[in-house]
Amino acid sequence: MNTTRRTLGTVAAALLAGLCWTSGASAQSGNPIKVGMSLALTGSGAPAGKMLQAAVGLWRDDVNAKGGLLGRPVVDHRL
C-alpha cells in the first residue's frame, strides 16, 4: 500500500513538474489549456485519486495566478 502511494506521488510530481513550464506573460490570452487525467475517485484507489485531484487543483490555481501556462489560462477537464 505504501509503495502504491509513493508511486502515485512520484507520477503526480513528474506530471506537475512537466506542466509547470510557464512563460513570463502577465496577461492571459487565447484558448485555455485543458489538463485532464484518469483518476480513481471511488473504490480502493479513491484516497490517492482524491489527493491527486486536489494537487492538480492547487497547481492549476498557482499557475493561473502567475499568468498561466505559455500565456494561456489552465483549466482542469472533467467529464
C-alpha positions as a Markdown table, in Angstrom:
| # | Residue | x | y | z |
|---|---|---|---|---|
| 1 | Met | 0.0 | 0.0 | 0.0 |
| 2 | Asn | 2.8 | 2.4 | 0.9 |
| 3 | Thr | 4.6 | 1.6 | -2.4 |
| 4 | Thr | 1.4 | 2.4 | -4.3 |
| 5 | Arg | 1.1 | 5.8 | -2.7 |
| 6 | Arg | 4.7 | 6.5 | -3.3 |
| 7 | Thr | 4.4 | 5.5 | -6.9 |
| 8 | Leu | 1.3 | 7.6 | -7.4 |
| 9 | Gly | 3.0 | 10.5 | -5.7 |
| 10 | Thr | 6.1 | 10.2 | -7.9 |
| 11 | Val | 3.9 | 10.1 | -11.1 |
| 12 | Ala | 1.9 | 13.1 | -9.9 |
| 13 | Ala | 5.1 | 15.0 | -9.1 |
| 14 | Ala | 6.6 | 14.2 | -12.5 |
| 15 | Leu | 3.4 | 15.2 | -14.3 |
| 16 | Leu | 3.1 | 18.5 | -12.4 |
| 17 | Ala | 6.8 | 19.3 | -12.9 |
| 18 | Gly | 6.5 | 18.8 | -16.6 |
| 19 | Leu | 3.5 | 21.0 | -16.8 |
| 20 | Cys | 5.0 | 23.8 | -14.7 |
| 21 | Trp | 6.9 | 25.2 | -17.6 |
| 22 | Thr | 5.3 | 28.7 | -17.5 |
| 23 | Ser | 6.0 | 31.7 | -19.6 |
| 24 | Gly | 6.6 | 35.2 | -18.2 |
| 25 | Ala | 3.5 | 36.6 | -19.8 |
| 26 | Ser | 1.4 | 38.6 | -17.4 |
| 27 | Ala | -1.8 | 38.7 | -19.3 |
| 28 | Gln | -3.7 | 35.5 | -20.1 |
| 29 | Ser | -5.0 | 35.3 | -23.6 |
| 30 | Gly | -6.1 | 32.7 | -26.1 |
| 31 | Asn | -7.9 | 29.4 | -25.5 |
| 32 | Pro | -7.4 | 27.8 | -22.1 |
| 33 | Ile | -5.1 | 24.8 | -21.8 |
| 34 | Lys | -7.1 | 21.8 | -20.6 |
| 35 | Val | -5.4 | 19.4 | -18.2 |
| 36 | Gly | -7.1 | 16.0 | -17.6 |
| 37 | Met | -6.2 | 12.6 | -16.4 |
| 38 | Ser | -7.9 | 9.4 | -15.3 |
| 39 | Leu | -8.3 | 9.2 | -11.5 |
| 40 | Ala | -9.9 | 6.6 | -9.3 |
| 41 | Leu | -12.4 | 8.6 | -7.1 |
| 42 | Thr | -14.2 | 5.6 | -5.8 |
| 43 | Gly | -13.1 | 2.2 | -4.5 |
| 44 | Ser | -9.8 | 1.2 | -3.1 |
| 45 | Gly | -7.9 | 3.8 | -5.2 |
| 46 | Ala | -10.1 | 6.7 | -4.1 |
| 47 | Pro | -7.8 | 8.2 | -1.3 |
| 48 | Ala | -4.8 | 8.5 | -3.7 |
| 49 | Gly | -7.1 | 9.7 | -6.6 |
| 50 | Lys | -8.6 | 12.4 | -4.4 |
| 51 | Met | -5.2 | 13.6 | -3.2 |
| 52 | Leu | -4.0 | 13.9 | -6.9 |
| 53 | Gln | -7.2 | 15.7 | -7.8 |
| 54 | Ala | -6.5 | 18.2 | -5.0 |
| 55 | Ala | -2.9 | 18.6 | -6.0 |
| 56 | Val | -3.8 | 19.3 | -9.7 |
| 57 | Gly | -6.3 | 21.9 | -8.4 |
| 58 | Leu | -3.7 | 23.6 | -6.3 |
| 59 | Trp | -1.2 | 23.5 | -9.2 |
| 60 | Arg | -3.8 | 25.0 | -11.6 |
| 61 | Asp | -4.6 | 27.9 | -9.2 |
| 62 | Asp | -0.9 | 28.6 | -8.7 |
| 63 | Val | -0.1 | 28.6 | -12.4 |
| 64 | Asn | -3.0 | 30.8 | -13.3 |
| 65 | Ala | -2.0 | 33.2 | -10.5 |
| 66 | Lys | 1.4 | 33.5 | -12.2 |
| 67 | Gly | 0.0 | 34.3 | -15.6 |
| 68 | Gly | -1.0 | 30.9 | -16.9 |
| 69 | Leu | 0.9 | 28.3 | -19.0 |
| 70 | Leu | 2.5 | 29.8 | -22.1 |
| 71 | Gly | 0.4 | 32.9 | -21.5 |
| 72 | Arg | -2.8 | 30.9 | -21.6 |
| 73 | Pro | -5.1 | 30.0 | -18.6 |
| 74 | Val | -5.2 | 26.4 | -17.4 |
| 75 | Val | -8.4 | 24.6 | -16.6 |
| 76 | Asp | -9.0 | 21.1 | -15.4 |
| 77 | His | -11.0 | 19.0 | -17.7 |
| 78 | Arg | -13.8 | 17.0 | -16.1 |
| 79 | Leu | -16.3 | 14.8 | -17.8 |
